[in-house]
Amino acid sequence: MVKIKGLSIEQAAAQAGVSQGAMRVRIHRGYRALRARLLGGDDE
């Protein structure tokens, strides 16, 4: 939601019903999973 819809972390967290910290973690994990998928590796 942050990159696609242009929401701030605060706005995205409110919509998802989670804390800002939890939203940051979700964003980071999503980026990491996307990077691993695009590069064909396991980035864990």
C-alpha positions in Angstrom: 0.0 0.0 0.0 2.9 2.3 0.7 4.5 2.1 -2.7 1.5 1.1 -4.8 -1.1 3.5 -3.4 1.4 6.2 -2.2 0.3 6.0 1.4 2.5 6.9 4.3 3.4 4.2 6.7 1.1 5.7 9.3 -1.9 5.6 6.8 -1.1 2.1 5.6 -0.8 0.9 9.2 -4.2 2.5 10.1 -5.9 0.8 7.2 -4.3 -2.6 8.0 -5.1 -2.2 11.7 -1.5 -2.7 12.8 1.1 -0.5 14.5 3.5 1.5 12.5 6.4 -0.7 13.6 4.5 -3.8 12.4 3.8 -2.1 9.1 7.5 -1.3 8.6 8.4 -5.0 9.3 5.8 -6.1 6.8 7.2 -3.7 4.2 10.7 -4.9 4.8 9.7 -8.6 4.6 7.8 -7.9 1.4 10.8 -6.2 -0.2 13.0 -9.0 0.8 10.7 -11.7 -0.6 10.3 -9.7 -3.9 14.0 -9.3 -4.2 14.6 -13.1 -3.6 12.0 -14.0 -6.2 13.3 -11.6 -8.8 16.9 -12.6 -8.4 16.0 -16.3 -8.2 17.8 -16.8 -4.9 16.7 -17.4 -1.3 17.4 -14.2 0.5 16.9 -15.4 4.1 
